[in-house]
Amino acid sequence: MTIAEYLIRAIHTTGTRHVFGIQGDYVLNFYSKLSQSGLAVINTCDEQGAGFAADAYARLTGFGVVCVTYGVGGLKLVNTTAQAFAELAPVLVISGGPGLSERQGDPLLHHKVRSFATQLNVFREVTAAQAVLDNPKTAAAEIDRVIKAMHETKRPGYLELPRDLVDADAAEPGVLPQERLATTKAAIAEPLSKVLEMLAGAKSPMIMAGVEVHRFGVQQQLLDLLDRSQFPFVTGVLGKSVVSENHPQFVGVYAGAMSPDDIRHTVEGADCVVVIGPLITDLSTGVFTHQIDPAHAIVLMPDTLMVAGVSYPGIDMQEFLAALIAALPTHAQARQAIKRHALPPFVPERGKAITMDRLMTCVNTFLSDDTTVIAEPGDALFAGLDLRVHAMNEFLSCAYYASLGYAVPAAIGVQLAAPHRRPLVLEGDGSFQMTGMELSTAARYGLSPIVVLLNNGGYGTFRPMLDGAMNDIHPWQYAEVVRVIGAGKGFVVATEDELARAFEAAMGNTASPTLIEVRLDKYDGSARLKELTAKLKRRVR
Amino acid sequence: MTIAEYLIRAIHTTGTRHVFGIQGDYVLNFYSKLSQSGLAVINTCDEQGAGFAADAYARLTGFGVVCVTYGVGGLKLVNTTAQAFAELAPVLVISGGPGLSERQGDPLLHHKVRSFATQLNVFREVTAAQAVLDNPKTAAAEIDRVIKAMHETKRPGYLELPRDLVDADAAEPGVLPQERLATTKAAIAEPLSKVLEMLAGAKSPMIMAGVEVHRFGVQQQLLDLLDRSQFPFVTGVLGKSVVSENHPQFVGVYAGAMSPDDIRHTVEGADCVVVIGPLITDLSTGVFTHQIDPAHAIVLMPDTLMVAGVSYPGIDMQEFLAALIAALPTHAQARQAIKRHALPPFVPERGKAITMDRLMTCVNTFLSDDTTVIAEPGDALFAGLDLRVHAMNEFLSCAYYASLGYAVPAAIGVQLAAPHRRPLVLEGDGSFQMTGMELSTAARYGLSPIVVLLNNGGYGTFRPMLDGAMNDIHPWQYAEVVRVIGAGKGFVVATEDELARAFEAAMGNTASPTLIEVRLDKYDGSARLKELTAKLKRRVR
């Protein structure tokens, strides 16, 4: 078996069925083999689009792959890989490389920067494991090591394949040692009894679920815990939709001061909070304005437990949840009424100019069980937090690292990973100008995302912090993009009734992308955005 | 004086008048000050476009600046900065950063990857000097140090400014020590006499000029040497247009086996070659097929001289050239006839399908003294090598690092650096899909590049190496892009007469961008491309 064959088999073994990328001569031979391997190779417009698409794919399936050429391909992926690292999306970056024989004498080969190690050094900073497959004897073992590290950390990995080793014979690797130690029951017993005691004594206990619930595979356990306890629950921003938001115990998305009052009161008035997966970031907490008293908190991290401020390292989230669910008395009903935050129904008013709030109300009405919302950082995300998402994992955003340009390419990854789903992209005008042309890729592969483009004439998130002409961008006729890519339907809407009609048409167009440009006032913004930017403004100067 | 004021003054001192970039909250305050500083701040669609534009600007003016936010901005610039590093374009990357006060306790701030040092570590790999301006006492000195290193190495630099130090008082720096040692006359004397002897005895001496002639500022000296010696000369690929190609002694662009026969015979038949600036790369030499015997070569590098295979380290290119010109006997005329490689005149044939060769003949006819050609890597570059460029520095390409997506953003940098010039972009269809929408930026700032888009239905450079459906891309209606950006003129041409008419219209449209989509056969390619890809094919597998 050659190194290429081994690598392709390893990709298959992860369950992945799609690889995103753009070829180049250093990766051409491997890329050609990939294309013939039964894996679908998805060619994006730019490598950046491939990186973001693979990230979204990884969030849905647990593994994403992007394959590019050396230097000019790989180094375009640094930002997308950094985001995957920060937000726990296991994306494998495969880069071709100059052949070992070509490297002799250190010549100036095209796409080389400082040395042949430059790209590897850069990726050390943004991936959990790396390998240059420059030795046929160890290549297979190195592939296994990198993929194993990705599964364990949920972070990206990097493999570089010199082009003259693509067809080299790979030695079969030995079995990798199982390094993970099982948690002993003894370690769990003490904190478990303390947790049961806290929960038994609580009058208004609740659960807060973070994105780790999804990344570390404890969604079913969360559902079991909710069922057993009957506690109300919220999610964090990144954790939005880790389980269906139609769940009867769901309250809303909590983000500190950047939350509607009803959600804030439920969380901050609780006398005991079980936090499962606490990725505490500035944007997810309204700039660290979350008010959860550690003395009343039980915090489950992937490999550490905190109970009322006492830390129990080495306790596995999954095992502890299993023990907790087994030990918890079954409650027939909630101890308190569940106050769910809800958006009103949308009845379009003819000729009325659209606002962000009303737009989100409209979007909410059109959500179905199959809709996956992908929200670009900015008000698309913050206003989108109150949408009621029907099913598990149907809301995607890069709410921590927050790279603009994510949403449109992510829609490609989403619909390839889950073909029965309909991506609904909430997109800004500034970010659309970065990567929006990847709608071309969606059209090419027969996908049908609906892009709702919030056109507020520039970088609207910055206006409340520091305004000026620098926040304006060049106005595009966004709906004309469908002419350029030769596919899809485009709409421009400014009033509520136009919006409703465009949405109906979009839902009916399942054959190609739809773009709805929504003209908004330059200074319009959601309540959540106003709260956040007021906080951030103080840090700007 | 604050750190921001000091940095802005330092940028002014370099002579730069434009800064390219996109803001974000970590850089918002500094960006706002930049916008009010008298420097023009050019807001591109994506950071990638800003990086490429700044690179082209630096190639023309000697210094470029790109200013972005932390993480999501900076890490999108890794590839463009890598190219600037490889090809000696001094681009200063200024990134905002989280405030020092915000970093305390190592919180999860948005745009953070592994640690607050991640971005700095990445840029260490692709810049010549770096500094995080985290100390008001040393910030000014650090700014000076980084800019000085850029001037000396002609490579990019990196400055990161924590947002809470933008308005901090900067201590005035001391005077930087002059580290460079002047070459002593004694060191020059011996090799100079040897060089004079070689030249005196040569029957068919010639000169080959590389890109370093431009980067290290010896263009006038090259002209003096040409005048004094009357030798014929060629340039390398990257060195194309270091002096006007209308110079009577100019033969053509030499690229090893990837050269027309007449040029190859002139160079390879010479009995003595003076090579000034020998950046010997694979793409510039037809994959190392250049045939210049070291025993007959005099090679001037920025700080080393090689004479007939003997190395004289520490000899400065500029000083040696001055001594050589002074010592060289004046020749009234060439010792040999100059055989210049020329393109025939273009007389369009009605209804005849366009080929690459004929397209270049047409482009050549339309070149004027003000036209700056920017050629995208691929056949746009290779076929473009035989264009006769009228004036100095009027041909730009990234012929070594060869990142796709360079040409359109580069045109923005070119026309802002030299407003009297008209950029003529030779662009591929694949690369246009990466960054072509930056035509929006050109339109926004009143620029008028002419983009000649060679539409051969995909990644045509790879087809001769390894063909397959993977080399196809989604067909765009490229000319419709002018509708999206709401400016410019678009043409689609397939025949010679259509091409000529579109070119005439383009020359007349000096108010906005023009895009001419030229439909070419999928397998058409220039003679130079065929030669190169035949060589590269052997390395692909």
Contacts between the chains, C-beta under 8 A, distances in Angstrom:
chain1	res1	chain2	res2	distance
A	23	B	459	7.0
A	23	B	462	6.6
A	23	B	470	6.1
A	23	B	471	7.8
A	24	B	462	7.7
A	25	B	461	7.8
A	25	B	462	6.5
A	25	B	465	6.1
A	25	B	536	5.7
A	25	B	539	7.6
A	25	B	540	6.0
A	28	B	462	5.9
A	28	B	465	6.0
A	28	B	466	5.0
A	28	B	540	5.0
A	28	B	541	7.8
A	29	B	466	6.6
A	29	B	540	5.4
A	29	B	541	4.2
A	31	B	470	6.2
A	32	B	466	5.5
A	32	B	468	5.9
A	32	B	470	6.5
A	35	B	468	6.4
A	35	B	469	7.3
A	35	B	470	4.9
A	41	B	470	6.5
A	43	B	470	6.9
A	43	B	473	6.7
A	45	B	433	4.0
A	45	B	434	6.1
A	45	B	474	8.0
A	46	B	48	7.8
A	46	B	405	6.7
A	46	B	433	7.0
A	46	B	434	4.1
A	46	B	435	7.2
A	48	B	46	7.8
A	48	B	48	7.2
A	48	B	76	7.4
A	71	B	79	7.7
A	71	B	82	6.6
A	71	B	401	6.8
A	71	B	403	7.6
A	72	B	79	6.3
A	72	B	83	7.6
A	72	B	401	6.8
A	72	B	402	6.4
A	72	B	403	4.0
A	72	B	404	6.4
A	75	B	78	4.8
A	75	B	79	3.9
A	75	B	82	5.2
A	75	B	126	7.8
A	76	B	48	7.4
A	76	B	78	7.8
A	76	B	79	4.6
A	78	B	75	4.8
A	78	B	76	7.8
A	78	B	78	4.3
A	78	B	79	7.5
A	78	B	122	6.4
A	79	B	71	7.7
A	79	B	72	6.3
A	79	B	75	3.9
A	79	B	76	4.6
A	79	B	78	7.5
A	82	B	71	6.6
A	82	B	75	5.2
A	82	B	113	4.4
A	82	B	118	7.1
A	83	B	72	7.6
A	85	B	113	5.6
A	85	B	114	6.7
A	86	B	112	6.7
A	86	B	113	5.4
A	99	B	539	6.3
A	102	B	539	6.5
A	107	B	280	7.7
A	107	B	281	7.8
A	107	B	282	6.8
A	107	B	288	7.1
A	108	B	279	6.7
A	108	B	280	6.2
A	108	B	281	4.1
A	108	B	282	7.0
A	108	B	400	6.6
A	109	B	281	7.2
A	109	B	282	5.0
A	110	B	281	6.4
A	110	B	282	5.6
A	110	B	283	4.8
A	110	B	400	6.3
A	110	B	401	6.7
A	110	B	402	4.7
A	111	B	401	6.1
A	111	B	402	6.2
A	111	B	403	7.8
A	112	B	86	6.7
A	112	B	401	7.6
A	113	B	82	4.4
A	113	B	85	5.6
A	113	B	86	5.4
A	113	B	125	7.1
A	113	B	126	5.8
A	113	B	401	7.4
A	114	B	85	6.7
A	114	B	125	6.3
A	114	B	126	7.2
A	118	B	82	7.1
A	118	B	125	5.0
A	118	B	126	7.0
A	121	B	125	5.0
A	122	B	78	6.4
A	122	B	122	5.2
A	122	B	125	5.2
A	122	B	126	7.5
A	125	B	113	7.0
A	125	B	114	6.3
A	125	B	118	5.0
A	125	B	121	5.1
A	125	B	122	5.2
A	126	B	75	7.8
A	126	B	113	5.8
A	126	B	114	7.2
A	126	B	118	7.0
A	126	B	122	7.5
A	163	B	539	6.9
A	163	B	540	6.7
A	163	B	541	7.4
A	164	B	539	7.7
A	166	B	541	6.9
A	167	B	541	6.9
A	279	B	108	6.7
A	280	B	107	7.7
A	280	B	108	6.2
A	281	B	107	7.8
A	281	B	108	4.0
A	281	B	109	7.2
A	281	B	110	6.5
A	282	B	107	6.8
A	282	B	108	6.9
A	282	B	109	5.0
A	282	B	110	5.6
A	283	B	110	4.8
A	288	B	107	7.1
A	400	B	108	6.6
A	400	B	110	6.3
A	401	B	71	6.9
A	401	B	72	6.8
A	401	B	110	6.8
A	401	B	111	6.1
A	401	B	112	7.6
A	401	B	113	7.4
A	402	B	72	6.4
A	402	B	110	4.7
A	402	B	111	6.3
A	403	B	71	7.7
A	403	B	72	4.1
A	403	B	111	7.8
A	404	B	72	6.4
A	405	B	46	6.7
A	433	B	45	4.1
A	433	B	46	7.0
A	433	B	437	6.8
A	433	B	440	6.8
A	434	B	45	6.1
A	434	B	46	4.1
A	435	B	46	7.2
A	437	B	433	6.8
A	437	B	437	5.9
A	440	B	433	6.8
A	440	B	474	5.0
A	440	B	476	6.6
A	441	B	474	6.9
A	443	B	474	6.7
A	444	B	474	4.0
A	459	B	23	7.0
A	461	B	25	7.8
A	462	B	23	6.6
A	462	B	24	7.7
A	462	B	25	6.5
A	462	B	28	5.9
A	465	B	25	6.1
A	465	B	28	6.0
A	466	B	28	5.0
A	466	B	29	6.6
A	466	B	32	5.5
A	468	B	32	5.9
A	468	B	35	6.5
A	469	B	35	7.3
A	470	B	23	6.1
A	470	B	31	6.2
A	470	B	32	6.5
A	470	B	35	4.9
A	470	B	41	6.5
A	470	B	43	6.9
A	471	B	23	7.8
A	473	B	43	6.7
A	474	B	440	5.0
A	474	B	441	6.9
A	474	B	443	6.7
A	474	B	444	4.0
A	474	B	485	6.9
A	475	B	486	6.5
A	476	B	440	6.6
A	476	B	484	5.3
A	476	B	485	6.0
A	476	B	486	6.9
A	477	B	483	5.9
A	477	B	484	5.5
A	477	B	485	7.8
A	477	B	486	5.5
A	478	B	484	7.3
A	480	B	480	6.8
A	480	B	483	4.4
A	480	B	484	4.6
A	481	B	484	5.7
A	483	B	477	5.9
A	483	B	480	4.4
A	483	B	483	6.3
A	483	B	484	7.8
A	484	B	476	5.3
A	484	B	477	5.6
A	484	B	478	7.3
A	484	B	480	4.6
A	484	B	481	5.7
A	484	B	483	7.9
A	484	B	484	6.1
A	485	B	474	6.9
A	485	B	476	6.0
A	485	B	477	7.8
A	486	B	475	6.5
A	486	B	476	6.8
A	486	B	477	5.5
A	536	B	25	5.7
A	539	B	25	7.5
A	539	B	99	6.3
A	539	B	102	6.4
A	539	B	163	6.9
A	539	B	164	7.7
A	540	B	25	6.0
A	540	B	28	5.0
A	540	B	29	5.4
A	540	B	163	6.7
A	541	B	28	7.8
A	541	B	29	4.1
A	541	B	163	7.4
A	541	B	166	6.9
A	541	B	167	6.9
